[in-house]
């Protein structure tokens, strides 16, 4: 409480007593204490955030009061700012390029009483600070602005991030627009929200009309369902997207296009976006079709040559009975070459692949069908399988044909219970094949290996494939071991083993 003392005097001026006035101040003290604590909490909150500070503008008297942080940002003495200064003093701290715009924005809200939000730069001794100022004028009964309080927030960091993002996006768009491919991008759920200029040049559609799911409308009707299914599969699994389809050109022609897309993931593996391209492959696709027609014609002619060759062999042996065994063997070898040719030709309906390559086990199965007994496989492939190509299939076919022919005459395949197991074994640089005969007659090593079949095997393995052959005549059956360099088996192996340019 407050105590006030005053003397009591007589008419003669003599003190006759003391007057004491007691004033209750509990409410005021509590209010002042609460206000101090509130200001302290506000100061601590401001210091821990990007909040620059607060201001209150007495519009009628043009006096702006602010807290210390707000004043310091504008280069104003905090004590003077606490007493109040004209708003023009604060405008001196705003970047010259922003002053006029901010002034117009303030005039507008003073007129209509709408909320005020403005981003501008403040020039300080340490550099430029981006500020977001927010407030709302208070109007009197006549609609005149009398007060204008507000707060300011430092948004420099956000602006820098935004500008860096905008620059990055500009670089991406510039790069995408200079690429020959059509480039597109989607949200994680597959919603298309970006296409480069090349897309619109190619399709001729108005910009934005293929956003979302509109892209499917410019696909050939026969390809739309397949494209949708492939795209949905990628969205559901996160697997890369790749498909060939016909895309409508601005001329009205449907052109073959290769579509590809990959997911962009964050550090936790979550998909952020999909980035894709469309490449016009119309000419190369037609060129491939033409090459296929030529390959089919050449293959047909080669098969005719095999047939003519077989006929010549039969005709030549007709009047020479003593040559019939040799002619039969020669025809079988020509047949094996034909089987190998059919196996690796991409146009053949019996081919194992579309790129001129297949698996060794499939070639063995093809060549050994003649030695089956009903549903029983007498020649079995086991172990490591490996890809072979058209250059390798021919010598391998001759190798297996010679081994099977000899087994049918003298070895395991000459017996009803005999079997052959072909085992593949792969190492880093080599591929080994073991031909093992069992349950056949007892084999005896010949005194001399000089037949044409033996020489053919040597030429096929050692001459054409740079490998080696070893034979072992064991009591239980013949064992032939063939070792080949892996880079001799398929073009993919040769490419992997080729030295870097």
C-alpha positions as CSV (number, residue, x, y, z in Angstrom):
1,X,0.0,0.0,0.0
2,X,1.0,3.7,-0.4
3,X,1.2,6.0,2.7
4,X,0.9,9.8,2.4
5,X,1.6,12.1,5.4
6,X,0.6,15.7,5.8
7,X,0.9,18.1,8.9
8,X,-2.2,19.5,10.5
9,X,-1.7,23.2,11.6
10,X,-3.9,25.6,13.6
11,X,-5.1,29.0,12.4
12,X,-1.9,30.4,13.9
13,X,0.2,28.1,11.8
14,X,1.2,25.9,14.7
15,X,1.4,22.1,14.0
16,X,-1.3,20.4,16.0
17,X,-1.2,16.9,14.4
18,X,-0.5,14.6,11.4
19,X,-2.8,13.4,8.6
20,X,-2.0,9.9,7.3
21,X,-3.7,8.7,4.0
22,X,-3.4,5.0,3.2
23,X,-3.9,4.0,-0.4
24,X,-4.6,0.3,-1.3
25,X,-2.2,-0.7,-4.2
26,X,-2.5,-4.5,-4.2
27,X,-4.4,-4.7,-7.5
28,X,-2.1,-2.3,-9.2
29,X,1.1,-4.1,-8.0
30,X,-0.3,-7.4,-9.1
31,X,-1.2,-6.0,-12.5
32,X,2.2,-4.5,-13.0
33,X,3.9,-7.7,-11.9
34,X,1.7,-9.7,-14.3
35,X,2.5,-7.3,-17.1
36,X,6.3,-7.5,-16.4
37,X,6.1,-11.3,-16.5
38,X,4.1,-11.2,-19.7
39,X,6.6,-8.9,-21.3
40,X,9.5,-11.2,-20.1
41,X,7.7,-14.3,-21.6
42,X,7.1,-12.4,-24.9
43,X,10.7,-11.3,-25.0
44,X,11.9,-14.9,-24.5
45,X,9.5,-16.2,-27.1
46,X,10.7,-13.6,-29.6
47,X,14.3,-14.3,-29.0
48,X,13.8,-18.0,-29.6
49,X,12.1,-17.6,-33.0
50,X,12.4,-15.8,-36.2
51,X,10.0,-13.1,-34.9
52,X,11.7,-9.7,-35.5
53,X,9.4,-7.8,-33.2
54,X,6.2,-5.9,-32.8
55,X,5.0,-2.4,-33.6
56,X,2.0,-0.1,-33.0
57,X,1.4,2.8,-35.2
58,X,-0.7,5.8,-34.0
59,X,-2.0,6.7,-37.4
60,X,-3.6,10.0,-36.5
61,X,-0.5,11.3,-34.8
62,X,1.9,9.4,-37.0
63,X,3.9,7.9,-34.1
64,X,5.2,4.3,-34.3
65,X,6.3,2.6,-31.1
66,X,8.1,-0.7,-31.2
67,X,10.0,-3.2,-29.1
68,X,13.8,-3.1,-29.1
69,X,14.4,-5.9,-31.6
70,X,12.2,-4.3,-34.2
71,X,13.9,-1.0,-33.7
72,X,17.4,-2.4,-33.9
73,X,16.6,-4.2,-37.2
74,X,15.7,-0.8,-38.8
75,X,18.8,0.9,-37.2
76,X,16.8,3.0,-34.7
77,X,17.6,3.7,-31.1
78,X,15.3,1.4,-29.0
79,X,14.6,4.1,-26.4
80,X,13.4,6.5,-29.1
81,X,11.3,3.7,-30.7
82,X,9.7,3.1,-27.3
83,X,8.7,6.7,-27.1
84,X,7.5,6.8,-30.7
85,X,8.8,8.1,-34.1
86,X,7.2,9.0,-37.4
87,X,6.8,6.0,-39.7
88,X,9.1,7.6,-42.3
89,X,12.0,7.0,-39.9
90,X,11.3,3.2,-40.2
91,X,10.9,3.4,-44.0
92,X,14.5,4.6,-44.2
93,X,15.6,1.0,-43.4
94,X,13.5,-0.6,-46.2
95,X,15.3,-1.5,-49.5
96,X,14.9,1.3,-52.0
97,X,13.4,-1.1,-54.6
98,X,10.6,-2.1,-52.1
99,X,9.7,1.3,-50.5
100,X,7.1,2.3,-53.1
101,X,5.4,-1.1,-53.2
102,X,5.2,-1.3,-49.4
103,X,3.8,2.2,-49.3
104,X,1.0,1.3,-51.7
105,X,0.1,-1.8,-49.7
106,X,-0.1,0.2,-46.5
107,X,-2.4,2.8,-48.2
108,X,-4.7,0.1,-49.4
109,X,-5.3,-1.5,-46.0
110,X,-5.7,1.9,-44.3
111,X,-8.5,2.6,-46.7
112,X,-10.4,-0.7,-46.6
113,X,-9.3,-2.1,-43.2
114,X,-8.2,-5.4,-44.7
115,X,-5.4,-7.6,-43.2
116,X,-1.8,-6.5,-44.1
117,X,0.8,-9.0,-45.3
118,X,3.9,-7.8,-47.0
119,X,7.3,-9.3,-47.8
120,X,10.1,-6.8,-48.3
121,X,13.8,-6.3,-47.6
122,X,15.4,-4.4,-44.8
123,X,19.0,-3.1,-45.3
124,X,21.2,-3.6,-42.3
125,X,24.9,-3.2,-41.6
126,X,25.4,-7.0,-41.9
127,X,23.4,-7.4,-45.1
128,X,19.9,-7.6,-46.4
129,X,17.1,-9.2,-44.3
130,X,13.9,-10.4,-45.7
131,X,10.9,-9.6,-43.5
132,X,7.2,-10.7,-43.5
133,X,5.2,-8.0,-41.9
134,X,1.6,-8.7,-40.8
135,X,-1.0,-6.6,-39.1
136,X,-4.4,-5.0,-39.4
137,X,-5.5,-1.4,-38.9
138,X,-8.1,-0.5,-36.3
139,X,-10.9,1.8,-37.5
140,X,-13.1,4.3,-35.6
141,X,-16.8,4.6,-36.0
142,X,-16.3,6.8,-39.1
143,X,-14.2,4.1,-40.8
144,X,-11.0,6.0,-40.3
145,X,-7.8,4.1,-39.4
146,X,-6.6,5.2,-36.0
147,X,-4.1,2.5,-34.9
148,X,-2.2,-0.1,-36.9
149,X,-0.5,-2.8,-34.7
150,X,1.5,-5.7,-36.2
151,X,4.4,-8.1,-36.1
152,X,7.4,-8.8,-38.3
153,X,9.1,-12.2,-39.0
154,X,12.5,-12.8,-40.4
155,X,12.0,-15.0,-43.5
156,X,15.5,-14.7,-45.0
157,X,16.3,-18.4,-44.7
158,X,13.0,-19.4,-46.3
159,X,13.6,-16.9,-49.2
160,X,17.0,-18.3,-49.8
161,X,15.7,-21.9,-49.9
162,X,12.8,-20.7,-52.2
163,X,15.2,-18.9,-54.5
164,X,17.5,-21.9,-54.7
165,X,14.6,-24.1,-55.4
166,X,13.4,-21.8,-58.1
167,X,16.8,-21.6,-59.7
168,X,17.1,-25.4,-59.6
169,X,13.7,-25.8,-61.2
170,X,14.7,-23.2,-63.9
171,X,17.8,-25.2,-64.6
172,X,15.8,-28.5,-64.8
173,X,13.2,-26.9,-67.1
174,X,15.9,-25.4,-69.3
175,X,17.7,-28.8,-69.5
176,X,14.5,-30.6,-70.2
177,X,13.4,-28.2,-72.9
178,X,16.7,-28.6,-74.7
179,X,16.6,-32.5,-74.7
180,X,15.4,-34.3,-77.9
181,X,13.2,-36.5,-75.7
182,X,9.9,-35.7,-74.3
183,X,10.3,-35.3,-70.5
184,X,7.5,-35.6,-68.0
185,X,7.1,-35.8,-64.2
186,X,4.4,-36.9,-61.8
187,X,3.5,-36.8,-58.1
188,X,4.1,-40.0,-56.1
189,X,0.6,-41.2,-56.9
190,X,1.2,-40.9,-60.6
191,X,-0.6,-37.6,-61.2
192,X,1.2,-36.0,-64.2
193,X,2.0,-32.3,-63.5
194,X,4.8,-31.5,-65.8
195,X,5.7,-31.9,-69.5
196,X,8.6,-30.2,-71.3
197,X,8.2,-28.2,-74.4
198,X,9.1,-31.1,-76.6
199,X,6.0,-33.0,-75.5
200,X,3.7,-30.2,-76.6
201,X,5.7,-29.8,-79.9
202,X,5.3,-33.5,-80.7
203,X,1.7,-34.0,-79.7
204,X,0.4,-30.6,-80.6
205,X,-2.0,-30.6,-77.6
206,X,-2.8,-27.4,-75.7
207,X,-0.6,-26.9,-72.6
208,X,-2.0,-28.5,-69.5
209,X,-4.6,-30.7,-71.3
210,X,-2.6,-33.9,-70.6
211,X,-2.1,-33.2,-66.9
212,X,-3.4,-35.8,-64.5
213,X,-4.7,-38.8,-66.5
214,X,-5.2,-37.0,-69.8
215,X,-1.9,-38.4,-71.2
216,X,-3.6,-41.8,-72.0
217,X,-5.9,-40.1,-74.6
218,X,-3.0,-39.5,-77.0
219,X,-2.0,-43.1,-77.0
220,X,-3.2,-45.5,-79.7
221,X,-6.5,-47.0,-78.7
222,X,-5.0,-50.5,-78.9
223,X,-2.1,-49.6,-76.6
224,X,-4.0,-47.6,-73.9
225,X,-5.0,-50.5,-71.7
226,X,-1.6,-52.1,-71.8
227,X,0.1,-48.7,-71.0
228,X,-2.3,-48.2,-68.1
229,X,-1.6,-51.7,-66.7
230,X,2.2,-51.2,-67.0
231,X,2.1,-47.8,-65.3
232,X,-0.1,-49.0,-62.5
233,X,2.2,-51.9,-61.8
234,X,5.2,-49.5,-61.5
235,X,3.2,-47.2,-59.1
236,X,2.2,-50.2,-56.9
237,X,5.7,-51.8,-56.8
238,X,8.1,-48.9,-57.3
239,X,9.7,-50.7,-60.2
240,X,11.1,-48.8,-63.2
241,X,8.5,-48.1,-66.0
242,X,9.4,-49.1,-69.5
243,X,7.0,-49.8,-72.5
244,X,6.8,-49.3,-76.2
245,X,3.6,-47.8,-77.5
246,X,2.2,-45.7,-80.3
247,X,1.8,-42.0,-79.5
248,X,-0.3,-39.6,-81.6
249,X,1.9,-37.0,-83.5
250,X,0.5,-33.5,-84.1
251,X,0.3,-34.6,-87.8
252,X,-2.3,-37.3,-86.8
253,X,0.2,-40.2,-87.4
254,X,0.7,-42.6,-84.5
255,X,4.4,-43.1,-84.0
256,X,6.2,-45.8,-82.0
257,X,7.6,-44.4,-78.8
258,X,9.7,-45.8,-76.0
259,X,8.5,-44.7,-72.6
260,X,10.7,-44.9,-69.5
261,X,10.4,-43.6,-65.9
262,X,12.3,-44.0,-62.6
263,X,11.1,-43.1,-59.1
264,X,13.0,-40.4,-57.1
265,X,13.2,-41.4,-53.5
266,X,14.1,-39.7,-50.2
267,X,16.6,-40.9,-47.6
268,X,13.9,-43.3,-46.2
269,X,13.2,-44.8,-49.6
270,X,9.8,-43.1,-50.0
271,X,9.0,-42.0,-53.5
272,X,8.9,-38.3,-53.9
273,X,8.3,-38.0,-57.7
274,X,8.5,-40.0,-60.9
275,X,10.7,-38.6,-63.7
276,X,10.1,-40.1,-67.2
277,X,11.0,-39.7,-70.9
278,X,9.3,-40.5,-74.2
279,X,11.7,-41.3,-77.1
280,X,10.5,-41.4,-80.7
281,X,11.7,-44.8,-82.0
282,X,9.4,-44.9,-85.1
283,X,12.2,-45.1,-87.7
284,X,14.4,-47.5,-85.7
285,X,11.4,-49.7,-85.1
286,X,10.6,-49.9,-88.8
287,X,14.3,-50.4,-89.6
288,X,14.3,-53.3,-87.1
289,X,11.2,-54.8,-88.8
290,X,12.9,-54.5,-92.2
291,X,16.0,-56.2,-90.8
292,X,13.8,-59.0,-89.4
293,X,12.3,-59.5,-92.9
294,X,15.8,-59.8,-94.4
295,X,16.9,-62.2,-91.6
296,X,13.9,-64.4,-92.2
297,X,14.6,-64.5,-96.0
298,X,18.3,-65.3,-95.3
299,X,17.3,-68.0,-92.8
300,X,14.9,-69.5,-95.3
301,X,17.6,-69.6,-97.9
302,X,20.1,-71.2,-95.4
303,X,17.5,-73.9,-94.5
304,X,17.0,-74.5,-98.2
305,X,20.8,-74.9,-98.5
306,X,20.7,-77.5,-95.7
307,X,17.9,-79.4,-97.5
308,X,19.7,-79.2,-100.8
309,X,23.0,-80.4,-99.2
310,X,21.2,-83.3,-97.6
311,X,19.6,-84.2,-100.9
312,X,23.0,-84.1,-102.7
313,X,24.5,-86.4,-100.0
314,X,21.7,-88.9,-100.4
315,X,21.9,-88.7,-104.2
316,X,25.7,-89.1,-104.3
317,X,25.5,-92.2,-102.0
318,X,22.7,-93.9,-103.9
319,X,25.0,-95.6,-106.4
320,X,27.7,-96.3,-103.8
321,X,26.4,-98.6,-101.0
322,X,29.8,-98.6,-99.4
323,X,29.5,-94.8,-98.7
324,X,26.0,-95.1,-97.1
325,X,27.4,-95.1,-93.4
326,X,29.4,-92.0,-94.1
327,X,26.5,-90.3,-95.9
328,X,24.2,-91.1,-92.9
329,X,26.7,-89.5,-90.5
330,X,27.1,-86.5,-92.7
331,X,23.3,-86.0,-93.0
332,X,23.0,-86.2,-89.2
333,X,25.7,-83.5,-88.8
334,X,23.9,-81.2,-91.3
335,X,20.7,-81.8,-89.3
336,X,22.5,-80.8,-86.1
337,X,23.7,-77.6,-87.8
338,X,20.1,-76.9,-88.8
339,X,18.8,-77.5,-85.3
340,X,21.4,-75.0,-83.9
341,X,20.5,-72.5,-86.6
342,X,16.8,-72.7,-85.7
343,X,17.5,-72.5,-82.0
344,X,19.3,-69.1,-82.1
345,X,17.5,-67.4,-85.0
346,X,15.3,-64.6,-83.5
347,X,12.7,-65.0,-86.2
348,X,12.1,-68.7,-85.6
349,X,9.0,-69.7,-83.6
350,X,11.2,-72.3,-82.0
351,X,13.9,-69.8,-80.9
352,X,14.6,-69.4,-77.3
353,X,15.0,-65.6,-77.3
354,X,14.5,-62.5,-79.3
355,X,18.1,-61.3,-79.2
356,X,19.9,-64.2,-80.9
357,X,20.8,-65.7,-77.5
358,X,19.5,-68.7,-75.5
359,X,20.4,-71.0,-72.7
360,X,22.7,-73.9,-73.2
361,X,20.3,-76.3,-71.4
362,X,17.6,-75.5,-74.0
363,X,20.0,-76.3,-76.9
364,X,20.9,-79.6,-75.3
365,X,17.3,-80.5,-74.8
366,X,16.6,-79.7,-78.5
367,X,19.5,-81.8,-79.8
368,X,18.8,-84.8,-77.5
369,X,15.1,-85.3,-78.2
370,X,15.9,-88.2,-80.6
371,X,17.3,-90.2,-77.7
372,X,14.2,-90.1,-75.4
373,X,12.4,-93.3,-74.6
374,X,8.7,-92.5,-74.4
375,X,8.6,-89.8,-71.6
376,X,12.0,-90.7,-70.1
377,X,14.9,-88.4,-70.5
378,X,18.1,-90.4,-71.2
379,X,20.3,-87.3,-71.6
380,X,19.9,-84.9,-68.6
381,X,21.4,-81.4,-68.2
382,X,22.4,-80.4,-64.6
383,X,24.4,-77.8,-62.8
384,X,25.1,-74.2,-63.9
385,X,23.3,-73.1,-67.0
386,X,24.7,-70.3,-69.2
387,X,23.7,-68.1,-72.1
388,X,25.0,-68.8,-75.6
389,X,24.6,-67.0,-78.9
390,X,24.4,-67.8,-82.6
391,X,28.2,-67.8,-83.0
392,X,28.6,-70.4,-80.2
393,X,25.6,-72.6,-80.9
394,X,27.0,-74.2,-84.0
395,X,30.3,-75.6,-82.6
396,X,28.4,-76.7,-79.4
397,X,25.8,-78.5,-81.5
398,X,28.5,-80.3,-83.4
399,X,30.2,-81.3,-80.2
400,X,27.0,-82.7,-78.6
401,X,26.0,-84.4,-81.8
402,X,29.3,-86.3,-82.1
403,X,29.3,-87.3,-78.4
404,X,25.6,-88.5,-78.7
405,X,26.3,-90.4,-81.9
406,X,29.2,-92.2,-80.5
407,X,27.2,-92.9,-77.3
408,X,24.4,-94.4,-79.4
409,X,26.9,-96.6,-81.3
410,X,29.3,-97.7,-78.6
411,X,28.4,-96.1,-75.3
412,X,25.6,-95.6,-72.8
413,X,22.9,-94.8,-75.4
414,X,23.4,-98.1,-77.1
415,X,22.0,-99.8,-74.0
416,X,18.3,-99.6,-73.0
417,X,19.2,-98.5,-69.4
418,X,22.1,-96.3,-70.3
419,X,22.0,-92.6,-69.4
420,X,24.1,-89.5,-70.0
421,X,24.4,-86.6,-67.5
422,X,25.8,-83.3,-68.8
423,X,26.9,-81.1,-65.9
424,X,27.7,-77.4,-66.2
425,X,30.1,-75.6,-63.8
426,X,30.7,-71.9,-63.9
427,X,33.7,-69.9,-62.4
428,X,34.6,-66.3,-62.8
429,X,36.4,-66.8,-66.1
430,X,35.6,-70.3,-67.3
431,X,32.7,-72.6,-68.0
432,X,33.2,-76.4,-67.7
433,X,31.0,-79.1,-69.2
434,X,31.2,-82.8,-68.1
435,X,29.7,-85.5,-70.3
436,X,29.3,-88.6,-68.1
437,X,27.9,-91.9,-69.4
438,X,26.5,-94.6,-67.0
439,X,24.8,-98.0,-67.2
440,X,26.2,-98.7,-70.6
441,X,28.7,-101.3,-71.9
442,X,32.2,-101.3,-70.5
443,X,34.3,-98.8,-72.4
444,X,37.9,-99.3,-73.5
445,X,40.2,-96.5,-74.6
446,X,41.0,-96.8,-78.3
447,X,44.6,-97.1,-79.3
448,X,44.4,-94.1,-81.6
449,X,41.9,-91.2,-81.8
450,X,42.1,-90.2,-85.5
451,X,38.5,-90.3,-86.8
452,X,36.8,-87.4,-88.5
453,X,34.3,-87.0,-85.6
454,X,37.2,-86.7,-83.2
455,X,38.8,-84.0,-85.4
456,X,35.5,-82.2,-85.7
457,X,35.2,-82.1,-81.9
458,X,38.7,-80.7,-81.6
459,X,38.1,-78.1,-84.2
460,X,34.8,-77.0,-82.6
461,X,36.1,-76.8,-79.1
462,X,39.7,-75.8,-79.5
463,X,39.6,-74.0,-82.8
464,X,36.3,-72.0,-82.6
465,X,35.8,-71.6,-78.9
466,X,39.5,-71.6,-77.6
467,X,38.7,-74.4,-75.2
468,X,40.2,-77.8,-74.4
469,X,38.8,-81.4,-74.4
470,X,39.8,-84.3,-72.2
471,X,38.4,-87.9,-72.4
472,X,38.5,-90.5,-69.7
473,X,37.5,-94.1,-70.4
474,X,36.3,-95.4,-67.0
475,X,34.8,-98.8,-66.4
476,X,31.4,-97.4,-65.8
477,X,31.4,-95.2,-68.9
478,X,33.1,-92.5,-70.9
479,X,33.7,-89.1,-69.3
480,X,34.4,-86.1,-71.5
481,X,35.5,-82.8,-69.8
482,X,35.3,-79.6,-71.8
483,X,36.6,-76.3,-70.5
484,X,35.7,-73.1,-72.3
485,X,36.5,-69.4,-71.6
486,X,33.3,-67.6,-70.7
487,X,33.9,-64.8,-73.1
488,X,33.6,-67.3,-76.0
489,X,30.1,-68.3,-75.1
490,X,27.9,-65.2,-75.8
491,X,28.2,-61.7,-77.1
492,X,27.1,-60.4,-73.6
493,X,30.1,-62.2,-72.1
494,X,32.4,-60.8,-74.7
495,X,31.1,-57.3,-74.1
496,X,31.7,-57.6,-70.3
497,X,35.2,-58.9,-70.8
498,X,36.2,-56.4,-73.4
499,X,38.8,-53.8,-72.2
500,X,37.6,-50.3,-71.6
501,X,38.2,-47.9,-74.4
